[in-house]
Amino acid sequence: MQREIIVEAPAKINLTLDILGKRADGYHELETVMHQISLVDRIHLFPRQAGIALDTDSSEIPHDADNLAYRAAQSLLDKYGCKAGIGIFIEKNIPVGAGLAGGSTDAAAVLLGIDYLLELGLEREILLDLAAGLGSDVPFCLAGMPLRQKSAGCLAVSGTTVLARGRGELMTPLPMVFLPHIVLVKPDFQLSTAEVYRGFRLEGVKEHPDTGSFVADWNQGNKQDIAGHMVNVLESVSITQKPEIGYLKESLLEMGALKALMSGSGPSVFGIYDNAEQAEAAVRLLKKDYREVFLVSSY
């Protein structure tokens, strides 16, 4: 058994997000294209004699069962009767409460990492079942399996793009299309995902994504056409609550983005660029007003 491993946990962006209605179970019926990007947390895992100990370099996330990564470890160890304890240290780079699945990807990395570290040999379906019990985005964050060796003691998922339906658990993998220049901005506020979804009204949506056309263009790898089909219906709620999200979208477009969109329930906004110089110039300008600005790519 290894003494310690590190698992990279990539953030995600939603390239499209549509809500088709309300389900009988009270959740919303989603149709969304999710894409992993090169902004990553690094999850350190090491065996200990008993129990779960979680630490982090971030003051914004909890160290106990309020942390989804902690609950991921707890659910796996409890279900499979593992007597070994697990130590977790989270290097936090993904902004918190940003619509980027930061908590979900940390939880997915913990599931993958514990299985590898303790040599449990669990099948993918078992890990996906555990992931689904933790949250809607966690199965997607596992979809980049299998793990690959990146460097000594460091593991990385392969990176993935999927069309997700239902609550997000019904996933269709899409081909790899590499987006080399993505400018990502997290404004200095958070939005509650639950409140955004509670505020959503189908009649308030002015434009829905044409998901079929997006997927067809994605399969062809045409970035201009892909950008033209990027729509997020939750902007109808989030921009009403926080108009700054709309101003950020406009700013990115003025700085040369092919398209700008809010990710998930917000408030992060990203722009897809075809030109490295324009993307780098946008980052320099945005850093004058925002603390959390990132130039990233597909993972």
Buried (B, 14 or more C-beta within 10 A) or exposed (E): EEEEBBBBBBBBBBBBBBBBEEEEEEEBBBBBBBBBBBBBBBBBBBBEEEEBBBEBEBEEBEEEEEBBBBBBBBBBBEEBEBEBBBBBBBBBBBBBBBBBBBBBBBBBBBBBBBBBBBEBEBEEEBBBBBBBEBBBBBBBBBBBBEBEEEEEEEBBBEBBBBBBBBBBBEBEEBEEBEBBBBBBBBBEEBBEBEEBBEBBEEEEBEEBBBBEBBBBBBEEEEBEBBBBBBBBBBBBBBBEBBEBBBEBBEBBEEBBBBBBBBBBBBBBBBBBBBBEEBBBBBBEBBEEEBEBBBBBEBB
